[in-house]
Amino acid sequence: MAVGANTPLNLHPVRGFRLGIGSAGIKKPGRKDLVIMEVPVGATLAGVFTRNQFCAAPVVLARRHLETGALPRYLLVNTGNANAGTGEQGLADALRCCQGLAEKMRVDAESIIPFSTGVIGEPLPVDKILAGLDSAIADLDENHWAQAAEGIMTTDTRPKGCSVQFEYQGQTLTLTGISKGAGMIMPNMATMLGYVATDAQVDALLLQRLLSEATERSFNRITVDGDTSTNDACVLVATGASGVEVSDLDPILMERFVAALDEVMLGLAHAIVKDGEGATKFVEVRVEAAANVEEALKVAYTIAHSPLVKTALFACDPNWGRILACVGRAGVENLDVSDVQIWLDDVRIVTDGARSADYREELGQAVMDRESLMIRVHLNRGQVVERVWTTDLSHDYVTINAEYRS
């Protein structure tokens, strides 16, 4: 189950960036569960990782390898096993996988950046992964973005990808990305797993800044269930193959590049929410006229995480009192409730802290019956506007997570 049509991915190749998909049979025999991505020499790479302090072994090792200053050459992704909560053995297992790929590609192990997703607390099946490397290596191709999007799926019901091209001074610049995620979604840094590449040339420090800022506007504004994963990671690679340099010295190009990056990142983030486990609704929670970002997000996330609001959304029930209660308990200091206004899409349900005089149940019902809708809250305290995207909470979410390891 997912929100919206499941249309085929149309993803532009990024010059210099190749992807290969293989089968290691980690959880199910024959399943495509191993992905290798090749980063060309001379490229730059930026990454953001989970803030969960029980971060997975591949996250620890990825950070270490990036901190060595070695040129990242290959990204190694496995599904079916998170290699999290596995202690020193997990680190050793992740390193063995990196060493195995490094030997085959004749590069240093520090140039391999590992990623894992799946069940937490189980040993990584290293031998299966090593045995599956050859098939993924043989599959390396610039045109394999859509296949790689399928190869990184776990409980996802559909692959997720987004691609943008724009012209600048006679050159075509490309940004393409894929992501995975459907449950354990409140990233708190990035997405569950996300990979974006561009053929622009971008300095490493600038690339890191651009990724971090784009993450705040996209992946750090989504939630399905309020759980931050142990394995979250998002990577941005700039191959430089176009020869067009993005820098602060060219503000026009910078503006267009940032807009394209935002489009890709938001596209991937929204795709995760729309494919939230058991989701039947795609909901934007917009808080406006807040005094600062912190209080706007407090209100937005209190609404987005409320089981009462989320179950009302699943039931298509315009029980607006639940939304009102969330605003009141969000922790906004000195909130004047008589100033609060609330809408469901264009239907005002609360005016000056009470039920709107012209509100009728059938108007709210018409909005709640929609697959996509907005909950908009006006605090009348300042100029700040923030948005968070979330889902409803259905019977299927409980079933999927109750049966996750079966």
DRENVEX-218373 format. One line per field, with one value per residue (C-alpha): x, y, z; chain; residue number from 1. Coordinates in nm, 4 decimals. Each point is the difference from the previous one (the first is absolute). Layout:
N
east [X; ...]
north [Y; ...]
up [Z; ...]
c [A; ...]
k [NUM; ...]
END
This chain:
406
east [0.0000; 0.1286; -0.1395; -0.0183; 0.0657; 0.2979; 0.1487; 0.3206; 0.3157; 0.1535; 0.3515; 0.2728; 0.3476; 0.2705; 0.3204; 0.2782; -0.2239; -0.0746; -0.2317; -0.0087; -0.2572; 0.0539; -0.1589; 0.1590; -0.3076; 0.0365; -0.3630; -0.1695; 0.1666; 0.0162; -0.0949; 0.1954; 0.1523; 0.3491; 0.0875; 0.3386; 0.0446; 0.3221; 0.1309; 0.2455; 0.3469; -0.0101; -0.3568; -0.0982; -0.2322; -0.2028; -0.1958; -0.2373; -0.0716; -0.2372; 0.0162; -0.1261; 0.2785; -0.0503; 0.1145; 0.0696; 0.3456; -0.0036; -0.0770; 0.2962; 0.2276; -0.1267; 0.0820; 0.3453; 0.0787; -0.1161; 0.2074; 0.3202; -0.0161; 0.0232; -0.1829; -0.3297; -0.0171; -0.2849; -0.3198; -0.0999; -0.3632; -0.1701; -0.3637; -0.1537; 0.2402; 0.0716; 0.3217; -0.1109; 0.0266; 0.2763; 0.2956; 0.3608; -0.0884; -0.2288; 0.2835; 0.2313; -0.2664; -0.0607; 0.3758; 0.0304; -0.2618; 0.1859; 0.3276; -0.1595; -0.1262; 0.3254; 0.2026; -0.2191; 0.0125; 0.3680; -0.0579; 0.0621; -0.2619; -0.0358; -0.1382; -0.3020; -0.2966; -0.2392; -0.3763; -0.2436; -0.3740; -0.2307; -0.0440; 0.1880; 0.2045; 0.0856; 0.3546; 0.0820; 0.0219; 0.3413; 0.0604; -0.3260; 0.0868; 0.3516; -0.1394; -0.2459; 0.2546; 0.0946; -0.3568; -0.0386; 0.3384; -0.0836; -0.3237; 0.1605; -0.1579; -0.0883; -0.3569; -0.0819; -0.1537; -0.3489; 0.1336; 0.2072; -0.3107; -0.1585; 0.3167; 0.0010; -0.3656; -0.1069; -0.3651; -0.0421; -0.2826; 0.1503; 0.3405; 0.0678; 0.1900; 0.0094; 0.1966; 0.0399; 0.1874; 0.0502; 0.1874; 0.2691; 0.2068; -0.0484; 0.0754; -0.2466; 0.0452; -0.1558; -0.0979; -0.1395; -0.0770; -0.1546; -0.1118; -0.1554; -0.2164; -0.3533; 0.0170; 0.2214; -0.0246; 0.0944; 0.3428; 0.1470; 0.2770; -0.0739; -0.2117; 0.0173; 0.2276; 0.0364; 0.2415; 0.0143; 0.2540; 0.0663; 0.2403; 0.0757; 0.3403; -0.0338; 0.2673; -0.0231; -0.0642; -0.2678; -0.1570; -0.0271; -0.1634; -0.2490; -0.0928; -0.0446; -0.2195; -0.2092; -0.0424; -0.1464; -0.2592; -0.0946; 0.0923; 0.0023; -0.3609; -0.1584; -0.1359; -0.2020; 0.0214; 0.2387; 0.2778; 0.3549; 0.1869; 0.3385; 0.1101; -0.1109; 0.2364; -0.0145; 0.2802; 0.0501; 0.2618; 0.1253; 0.1835; 0.1100; -0.0476; -0.1888; 0.2934; -0.2422; 0.1100; -0.2593; 0.1393; -0.0911; 0.1768; -0.2915; -0.3165; -0.2357; 0.1290; 0.0040; -0.3657; -0.1043; 0.2070; -0.1414; -0.3534; 0.0644; 0.1555; -0.3005; -0.2346; 0.1784; 0.0308; -0.3625; -0.1140; 0.1821; -0.1201; -0.3628; 0.0262; 0.1021; -0.3021; -0.2392; 0.1341; -0.0151; -0.0825; -0.3751; -0.0494; -0.3247; 0.0546; 0.2739; -0.0289; 0.1787; -0.0035; 0.0691; 0.0581; 0.0135; 0.0386; 0.2240; 0.2509; 0.2903; 0.0848; 0.0122; -0.3573; -0.1311; 0.1540; -0.1216; -0.3569; 0.0422; 0.1571; -0.2435; -0.2823; 0.1893; 0.0892; -0.3332; -0.1522; -0.3435; 0.0464; 0.1545; -0.2773; -0.2631; 0.1708; -0.0191; -0.3697; -0.0590; -0.1471; 0.0096; 0.0508; 0.1587; 0.0078; 0.2954; 0.1975; -0.0949; 0.1214; 0.3356; 0.0597; -0.0721; 0.2365; 0.2874; 0.1915; -0.0220; 0.0673; -0.2620; -0.2213; -0.3130; -0.2506; -0.2498; 0.2321; 0.0228; -0.1627; -0.0123; -0.0939; -0.0499; 0.1141; -0.2143; -0.2631; 0.0459; -0.0923; 0.1287; -0.0209; 0.1444; 0.0463; -0.3527; -0.2106; -0.0529; -0.3537; -0.0375; 0.1593; -0.2196; 0.0886; -0.0598; 0.2653; 0.2617; -0.1114; 0.0552; 0.3620; 0.0654; -0.1250; 0.2888; 0.3157; 0.2216; -0.0826; 0.1448; -0.0442; 0.0836; 0.0500; 0.0383; 0.1524; -0.0010; 0.3345; 0.2504; 0.1111; 0.1460; -0.1570; 0.0979; -0.1382; 0.0096; -0.1310; -0.1550; -0.2502; -0.2997; 0.0232; -0.1786; -0.0629; 0.2592; 0.2764; -0.0540; -0.0125; 0.3165; 0.2047; -0.1483; 0.0988; 0.3260; 0.2332; -0.2288]
north [0.0000; 0.3450; 0.3437; 0.1104; -0.1741; -0.2321; 0.1424; -0.1347; 0.1855; 0.2206; 0.0604; 0.1701; -0.1548; 0.2105; 0.0056; -0.1889; -0.1690; -0.3707; -0.2309; -0.3800; -0.2298; -0.3550; -0.2726; -0.1287; -0.1794; 0.1732; -0.0390; -0.1603; -0.2140; 0.1702; 0.3436; 0.2996; 0.1139; 0.1248; 0.3278; 0.1439; 0.3596; 0.1127; 0.3502; 0.1208; 0.1279; 0.3763; 0.0041; 0.1509; -0.1601; 0.1303; -0.1997; 0.0380; -0.2796; -0.0946; 0.1682; -0.3156; -0.0799; -0.3730; 0.0617; -0.3042; -0.1411; 0.1167; 0.3551; -0.0065; -0.1405; 0.2374; 0.2971; -0.1393; -0.0559; 0.3495; 0.1515; -0.1600; 0.2347; -0.2929; 0.0509; -0.1913; -0.2301; -0.2423; -0.0005; -0.3495; -0.0511; -0.3117; -0.0490; -0.2662; 0.0579; 0.3305; -0.1131; 0.2142; -0.0956; -0.2420; 0.1486; -0.0503; -0.3047; 0.2183; 0.2434; -0.2853; -0.1441; 0.3352; 0.0418; -0.3497; 0.0916; 0.3214; -0.1898; -0.2593; 0.2629; 0.1974; -0.3055; -0.0636; 0.3642; 0.0499; 0.2938; 0.0635; -0.1249; 0.3588; 0.1009; -0.2302; 0.1569; -0.2650; 0.0250; -0.2574; -0.0143; -0.2662; -0.1894; 0.1349; -0.2240; -0.2870; -0.0826; 0.1193; -0.2970; 0.0999; -0.3114; 0.0526; 0.3638; -0.0840; -0.2700; 0.2482; 0.2696; -0.1338; 0.0163; 0.3615; 0.1016; -0.1535; 0.1982; 0.3459; 0.2487; 0.3703; -0.0853; -0.2269; 0.2554; -0.1518; -0.3510; 0.1260; 0.1649; -0.3460; -0.1576; 0.2142; -0.0644; -0.1748; 0.0467; 0.2543; -0.0852; 0.1958; 0.1344; 0.3696; 0.2325; 0.3555; 0.1634; 0.3623; 0.1599; 0.3677; 0.2024; 0.2508; 0.1870; -0.2707; -0.2888; -0.2524; -0.0766; -0.3117; -0.0908; -0.3481; -0.1786; -0.3098; -0.0756; -0.2742; 0.0167; -0.0728; -0.0593; 0.1133; 0.3428; 0.3121; 0.0488; 0.2667; 0.0571; -0.1653; -0.2716; -0.3693; -0.0524; 0.2621; 0.0443; 0.3081; 0.0735; 0.2911; 0.0548; 0.3515; 0.0804; 0.1011; 0.0550; -0.2569; 0.2532; 0.1763; -0.3327; -0.0926; 0.3327; -0.0338; -0.3547; 0.0937; 0.2983; -0.1955; -0.2787; 0.2453; 0.1093; -0.3520; -0.3184; 0.1748; 0.1045; -0.3431; -0.2527; -0.3171; -0.1347; 0.2232; -0.2617; 0.0966; -0.2905; -0.1321; -0.0063; 0.3292; 0.1352; 0.2327; 0.0603; 0.2653; -0.0598; 0.2590; -0.1726; 0.3223; -0.1673; 0.2985; 0.2337; 0.2589; 0.1216; 0.0952; 0.2553; 0.3092; 0.2038; -0.0644; 0.0787; -0.0558; -0.3534; -0.0626; 0.0992; -0.2282; -0.2902; 0.0321; 0.0129; -0.3192; -0.1718; 0.0957; -0.1376; -0.3359; -0.0223; 0.1010; -0.2417; -0.2842; 0.1064; 0.0250; -0.3403; -0.1528; 0.1486; -0.1049; -0.3545; 0.0066; -0.3397; -0.0445; 0.3619; 0.1090; 0.3768; 0.2492; 0.2901; 0.3343; 0.1666; 0.3688; 0.2289; 0.3700; 0.3293; -0.1668; 0.1988; -0.2297; -0.3269; -0.1974; 0.0720; -0.0462; -0.3478; -0.0825; 0.0602; -0.1723; -0.3157; -0.0213; -0.0156; -0.2301; -0.2484; -0.0078; -0.3519; 0.1605; 0.2349; -0.2718; -0.2499; 0.2672; 0.0601; -0.3715; 0.0007; 0.3155; 0.1478; 0.3845; -0.0185; 0.3444; 0.0023; -0.2376; 0.2498; 0.2833; -0.2022; -0.0635; 0.3713; 0.0625; -0.2686; 0.0639; 0.2024; 0.3474; 0.2443; 0.2673; -0.1138; 0.2134; -0.2637; 0.2689; 0.0946; -0.3513; -0.0796; -0.3516; -0.1176; -0.3313; 0.0981; 0.3094; -0.0776; 0.2059; -0.2160; 0.2198; 0.3787; 0.1937; -0.3198; -0.1388; -0.1766; 0.2265; 0.1326; -0.1009; -0.3446; -0.2951; -0.3654; -0.0851; 0.2553; -0.1620; -0.3425; 0.0910; 0.0889; -0.3059; -0.2253; 0.1163; -0.2062; 0.3088; 0.2905; 0.2797; 0.0821; 0.3697; 0.1749; 0.3782; 0.0985; 0.3786; 0.0384; 0.0906; -0.0568; -0.3531; -0.2743; -0.3688; -0.3108; -0.3669; -0.2909; -0.3096; -0.2849; -0.1475; -0.3057; -0.3055; -0.3619; -0.0983; 0.1944; -0.2137; -0.3196; 0.0802; 0.0745; -0.2809; -0.2469; 0.1704; -0.2849; -0.2853]
up [0.0000; -0.0881; -0.0804; -0.3631; -0.3281; -0.0331; -0.3183; -0.1580; 0.1007; -0.2684; 0.1300; -0.2025; 0.0179; 0.1627; -0.1966; 0.1789; 0.2609; -0.0460; 0.1932; 0.0147; 0.1582; 0.1196; 0.2084; 0.3203; 0.1341; 0.3365; 0.1051; -0.3009; -0.2684; -0.3389; 0.1284; -0.1313; 0.3302; -0.0816; -0.1721; -0.0912; -0.1149; -0.1649; 0.0728; -0.2670; 0.0782; 0.0562; 0.1318; 0.3346; 0.2542; 0.2948; 0.2528; 0.2928; 0.2455; 0.2779; 0.3393; 0.1684; 0.2476; -0.0619; -0.3559; -0.2132; -0.0718; -0.3655; 0.1144; 0.2407; -0.2686; -0.2692; 0.2211; 0.0753; -0.3656; -0.0945; 0.2818; -0.1352; -0.2977; -0.2410; -0.3296; 0.0172; -0.3022; 0.0730; 0.2031; 0.1169; 0.1023; 0.1339; 0.1008; 0.2230; 0.2894; 0.1777; 0.1725; 0.2950; 0.3655; -0.0992; 0.1926; -0.1007; -0.2083; -0.2102; -0.0669; -0.0953; -0.2312; -0.1712; -0.0481; -0.1504; -0.2589; -0.0828; -0.0298; -0.2258; -0.2437; 0.0245; -0.1007; -0.3024; -0.1149; 0.0946; 0.2295; 0.3704; 0.2457; 0.1325; -0.3402; 0.0498; 0.1827; 0.1430; 0.0583; 0.1385; 0.0609; 0.1382; 0.3264; 0.3034; 0.2307; -0.2340; -0.1210; -0.3503; -0.2437; -0.1287; -0.2108; -0.1904; -0.0684; -0.1178; -0.2274; -0.1519; -0.0833; -0.3434; -0.1335; 0.1172; -0.1423; -0.3380; -0.0023; 0.0439; -0.2418; -0.0035; -0.0989; 0.2960; 0.2376; -0.0126; 0.0603; 0.2923; 0.1468; 0.0087; 0.1386; 0.3166; 0.0939; 0.3230; 0.1047; -0.2806; -0.2388; -0.2886; -0.1081; 0.0626; -0.2282; -0.1299; -0.2802; -0.1118; -0.2879; -0.0781; -0.2585; 0.0903; -0.2583; -0.2591; 0.2368; 0.1403; 0.3684; 0.1515; 0.3563; 0.0634; 0.3248; 0.1530; 0.3538; 0.2081; 0.3077; 0.1112; 0.3760; 0.2886; -0.1576; 0.1877; -0.1490; 0.2309; -0.2550; -0.3309; -0.1517; 0.0716; -0.2953; -0.2712; -0.2881; -0.2221; -0.2716; -0.2324; -0.2881; 0.1252; 0.1470; 0.3659; 0.2648; 0.2820; 0.2780; -0.2028; -0.0945; 0.3683; 0.0786; -0.2829; 0.1029; 0.3659; -0.0870; -0.2498; 0.2555; 0.2518; -0.2567; -0.1084; 0.1839; 0.3367; -0.0559; -0.0458; 0.2475; -0.0269; 0.3534; 0.1960; 0.0108; -0.0996; -0.1601; 0.1049; -0.3642; -0.1571; -0.2607; -0.2960; -0.2468; -0.2683; -0.2689; -0.2510; -0.2851; -0.1717; -0.3398; -0.1444; 0.0628; 0.1435; 0.3427; 0.2600; 0.2444; 0.1977; -0.2692; -0.2377; 0.2001; -0.2950; -0.0600; 0.3747; 0.0315; -0.2836; 0.1303; 0.3517; -0.1421; -0.1993; 0.3020; 0.2127; -0.2647; 0.0005; 0.3783; 0.0608; -0.2678; 0.1736; 0.3456; -0.1096; -0.1695; 0.3331; 0.1761; -0.2771; 0.0357; 0.3795; 0.1410; -0.0334; -0.1111; -0.1623; 0.0416; -0.0904; 0.2415; 0.0120; 0.3412; -0.0515; 0.2986; -0.0821; 0.1851; 0.2605; 0.2047; -0.0940; -0.1756; 0.3251; 0.1026; -0.3532; -0.0144; 0.3511; -0.1096; -0.3356; 0.1409; 0.2911; -0.2545; -0.2366; 0.2760; 0.1794; -0.0178; 0.0485; -0.2958; -0.2162; 0.0688; -0.0670; -0.3340; -0.0784; 0.0880; -0.2090; 0.3183; 0.0239; 0.3771; 0.0164; 0.3807; -0.0134; -0.2091; 0.2356; 0.2982; -0.1697; -0.0532; 0.3663; 0.1300; -0.2402; 0.2577; -0.1544; 0.2823; 0.0697; -0.2868; -0.0311; -0.1108; -0.0948; -0.2887; -0.1483; -0.3348; -0.1531; -0.3502; -0.1756; -0.3496; -0.0714; 0.2647; 0.3173; 0.2970; 0.2851; 0.0218; 0.2957; 0.1977; -0.0429; -0.2597; -0.3019; -0.0186; -0.3641; 0.0367; -0.0881; 0.0442; -0.3658; -0.1037; 0.2220; -0.1138; -0.3657; 0.0781; 0.2160; -0.2772; -0.2219; -0.0431; 0.0417; 0.2284; 0.2124; 0.3673; 0.0340; 0.3347; 0.0369; 0.3357; -0.0493; 0.1831; -0.2730; -0.3581; 0.0021; -0.2135; 0.0210; -0.1681; 0.0981; -0.2068; 0.1551; -0.0427; 0.1718; 0.2274; -0.1349; 0.0959; -0.2598; 0.1792; 0.3096; -0.2052; -0.1986; 0.3108; 0.2068; -0.2702; -0.1086; 0.1027; -0.1041]
c [A; A; A; A; A; A; A; A; A; A; A; A; A; A; A; A; A; A; A; A; A; A; A; A; A; A; A; A; A; A; A; A; A; A; A; A; A; A; A; A; A; A; A; A; A; A; A; A; A; A; A; A; A; A; A; A; A; A; A; A; A; A; A; A; A; A; A; A; A; A; A; A; A; A; A; A; A; A; A; A; A; A; A; A; A; A; A; A; A; A; A; A; A; A; A; A; A; A; A; A; A; A; A; A; A; A; A; A; A; A; A; A; A; A; A; A; A; A; A; A; A; A; A; A; A; A; A; A; A; A; A; A; A; A; A; A; A; A; A; A; A; A; A; A; A; A; A; A; A; A; A; A; A; A; A; A; A; A; A; A; A; A; A; A; A; A; A; A; A; A; A; A; A; A; A; A; A; A; A; A; A; A; A; A; A; A; A; A; A; A; A; A; A; A; A; A; A; A; A; A; A; A; A; A; A; A; A; A; A; A; A; A; A; A; A; A; A; A; A; A; A; A; A; A; A; A; A; A; A; A; A; A; A; A; A; A; A; A; A; A; A; A; A; A; A; A; A; A; A; A; A; A; A; A; A; A; A; A; A; A; A; A; A; A; A; A; A; A; A; A; A; A; A; A; A; A; A; A; A; A; A; A; A; A; A; A; A; A; A; A; A; A; A; A; A; A; A; A; A; A; A; A; A; A; A; A; A; A; A; A; A; A; A; A; A; A; A; A; A; A; A; A; A; A; A; A; A; A; A; A; A; A; A; A; A; A; A; A; A; A; A; A; A; A; A; A; A; A; A; A; A; A; A; A; A; A; A; A; A; A; A; A; A; A; A; A; A; A; A; A; A; A; A; A; A; A; A; A; A; A; A; A; A; A; A; A; A; A; A; A; A; A; A; A; A; A; A; A; A; A; A; A; A; A; A; A]
k [1; 2; 3; 4; 5; 6; 7; 8; 9; 10; 11; 12; 13; 14; 15; 16; 17; 18; 19; 20; 21; 22; 23; 24; 25; 26; 27; 28; 29; 30; 31; 32; 33; 34; 35; 36; 37; 38; 39; 40; 41; 42; 43; 44; 45; 46; 47; 48; 49; 50; 51; 52; 53; 54; 55; 56; 57; 58; 59; 60; 61; 62; 63; 64; 65; 66; 67; 68; 69; 70; 71; 72; 73; 74; 75; 76; 77; 78; 79; 80; 81; 82; 83; 84; 85; 86; 87; 88; 89; 90; 91; 92; 93; 94; 95; 96; 97; 98; 99; 100; 101; 102; 103; 104; 105; 106; 107; 108; 109; 110; 111; 112; 113; 114; 115; 116; 117; 118; 119; 120; 121; 122; 123; 124; 125; 126; 127; 128; 129; 130; 131; 132; 133; 134; 135; 136; 137; 138; 139; 140; 141; 142; 143; 144; 145; 146; 147; 148; 149; 150; 151; 152; 153; 154; 155; 156; 157; 158; 159; 160; 161; 162; 163; 164; 165; 166; 167; 168; 169; 170; 171; 172; 173; 174; 175; 176; 177; 178; 179; 180; 181; 182; 183; 184; 185; 186; 187; 188; 189; 190; 191; 192; 193; 194; 195; 196; 197; 198; 199; 200; 201; 202; 203; 204; 205; 206; 207; 208; 209; 210; 211; 212; 213; 214; 215; 216; 217; 218; 219; 220; 221; 222; 223; 224; 225; 226; 227; 228; 229; 230; 231; 232; 233; 234; 235; 236; 237; 238; 239; 240; 241; 242; 243; 244; 245; 246; 247; 248; 249; 250; 251; 252; 253; 254; 255; 256; 257; 258; 259; 260; 261; 262; 263; 264; 265; 266; 267; 268; 269; 270; 271; 272; 273; 274; 275; 276; 277; 278; 279; 280; 281; 282; 283; 284; 285; 286; 287; 288; 289; 290; 291; 292; 293; 294; 295; 296; 297; 298; 299; 300; 301; 302; 303; 304; 305; 306; 307; 308; 309; 310; 311; 312; 313; 314; 315; 316; 317; 318; 319; 320; 321; 322; 323; 324; 325; 326; 327; 328; 329; 330; 331; 332; 333; 334; 335; 336; 337; 338; 339; 340; 341; 342; 343; 344; 345; 346; 347; 348; 349; 350; 351; 352; 353; 354; 355; 356; 357; 358; 359; 360; 361; 362; 363; 364; 365; 366; 367; 368; 369; 370; 371; 372; 373; 374; 375; 376; 377; 378; 379; 380; 381; 382; 383; 384; 385; 386; 387; 388; 389; 390; 391; 392; 393; 394; 395; 396; 397; 398; 399; 400; 401; 402; 403; 404; 405; 406]
END
